[in-house]
Amino acid sequence: DFDDEERTTNIAIAFHQRGIQVGFGNMVKICHNQCMLGAEQYAATYSDKGEGKGSGKTIAELLDAVRSWLVDARQIVITEREKIDRMKQITVLPEQAYTMIGMLTALRVKCDTSNKDLRENRVYPLNQAQISQFTENLLVRYAKCLRVSLWDVYNAATDLYKARTMDIPQLLPQNRAFVQFIEQTYAI
C-alpha cells in the first residue's frame, strides 16, 4: 500500500551468529537500499556496542516490536518520507561533504583505537574501507551533478550497506548510526 515510483516499504531480518536483528522502514526500489530513518524501527536479540537502543530483546519482545511496526506502518512511512523530503531539500556543498568525511574518519578512529582517552564504545556509521568508497562515490556525484542533497549523501552510504560488501551483523546498526550522525550534523 505504500509503494510509489521511488520507494517501497520493507522489513529487514538478519539471523546470524550474534542473534536476530529486525528493521522496518522505507526502501529505495531501484537499488534495494534499506532506509532506517528512525532508531525506533530497529530491534535485536543482542546488545550493540554501547548503543543498546532496541537491543537485547527476547524473541517475544522482538515479535511485539514487529507487530507494533506493522500496526503503525502508515504513520512510520509518512514520518520517514517527510524526513526524506527534508533531506532532499538540504544541499550539501563539497566542502561540507569533505568535513563530513573527516568527521566519519575521526569517529571510526575513536571507536577502533586502543587509546583509552579517545575510545568511544559505539557503532560507527562507516568502517575505513567504506569511508574510502563513500568518498569516491561522492566525488563522482559532485563531478556529474550540479546539486548534491543530504538524501544523495545518505544513499551513498546505504549503497555500501549490502551483504556482499560487509558483515551482516553490521548492516542495520551502521545504517542506524549513519542516520544518527546526519541527524546530529544537520538537525533534521
N, C-alpha and C positions, 0 to 999 in steps of 0.2 A: 504493500500500500504506500510505501514511502519513496519509491523509485522516482527519479527524474532523469533528465538526459545525462547528467554528470555523476550522480551518486545513487547508492543503494544503501540498505541497512544490513548490518552483519553482526553475527555473534562469532567471536573467535574463541576456540577451545584448544588448549595445548595440554597434552598429557606427556610428561617426561620424568626423568629421574628425580627431580625435586618435588614433583606433585602435579597438581592440576591448576591451570590458570584459565580464567574466562574474561573476556572483554566484550563490550557491546557498544555499537555506535555506527556512524556513517562509514561507508567505504567508497573510495573513488573507483568507479566502474572500469575505466579503461586500463588501469594498472593494478587493480586489486590492492590498493594501499588502505590498510586499516587505519581509521582515524579514531583516536581515543581522546576526545576533547574534554572529557570530564573524568577526574580520578575516581569519581563515584561509580563509574561503569567498568571497574576492574575489581576482580577478586581472585584469590589464590588460596590453596590449602597450606601454604607455607609462607614464611615471612621474608620479604625482600630486605636487602641491606638497609637498615636504619629507617626505611620509609614506613613500613607497617600498614599504611592505609589500604584497607581492603584485603589485607593479607592474614594468614593464619586461621582461616575459616575451616570449619568442619564441612564434610560433604553436604550435610543437611543445610547449613548456612549458605553454602555456595549455590545450591539449588534454589533456596529462598531468594538470594540476590538475583539470580537469573529470572525467576518468576516476577520479581518486582520490576526489573527492566522491561520485561515483556508487557506487563500491565501499564507501565509508564512510557512505553515506546514512542508514542506520538509526541509527548512532551520532550523526551530526550532528543529525538530527531529534530524537532523545531528549535530547541535550545542550541544544539550543535550547529545547525545550519545558519542560525543567526550569528554564531561565533565565526563560522566560515565566511559569511558575508562581510563581517567586520574585518577579518584577516585579509580579504581580497581588496579592501579599501585602503589598507596601510601599505604605502610604498616603502620598500627597503632599498636605500641607496647603497652603492658598492661599499662605501666607507663603513656604513652600518653593518653590512654583511661581514666585512673583514674584522670589525670589532667583535661581532658575534662568534666568528671562528676562533678568535683569540680567547674569548671567554669560555667557549666549549673546550678548547685545549687545556686551559688552566684548570677547569673543573675536572677534566679527565685526569690530569696530573695529580690534583689534590686527592682524588679517590684512589689512585693507584700507588701513591708514594708510601714509603715506609717511614718517612719523617712524621713523628707523632704530633709535631707542632702544626703541620699542614694538613694532615689526613682528615678527610671527610668520609664518613661511612654512609654512603648513599649510592643509588643507581645513577650513573651518568647517562646523558642523552645519546652520546656517540662515543665509540672507542676510537683509538688513534687511526686505524685503517679506515673507519667510517668517516672520520673528520677529513681525511685526505680526499676520499671520494666525494663527500659532500661539497668540499671546496671546489673540486673540479666541476661538479655538476652546476654549482652556482656561477663559476667563471664562464662556462659555456652559455648558461642562460643570459648572463649580462652581455655577452658578445652578440647574442642573437635577438634579444628583446629590448625594446625601448623602456619597458617598465617591469620591475620585479616586485611582486607583492609578498606580504608575510605568508600568505597561503602558498605561494610558489616555494618559499623557503621551507615551510613545513613539509611540503610534498617532496622536496629534495632530500629531506631526512627520512620520511616514511618510505621512500623508494628503496632505502637501504635496509629497512626492517622486513626482510624476507628470509624464509627458512634456508634458502640457498646461499645466503651471504652472512649469516650469523647464527649463533647458538639459539635454539628455540626458546629456552627459558628466559632469554633477554628481550625477545620481541616486544611483548606487551609492556614490561616495565620501562624499557628505554623509550618507547613511544610516549608513555605517560610522563616520563622525566623530561622529554623534549617539550611537551605541551606546558608543563610547569615552568620550564626555562623561558619559553616565549611569553607566557602569561606574566611572569615577573619582569621581563625585559620590556614588554610593550603594553602592559596593563590592559590586556583585553579581557 
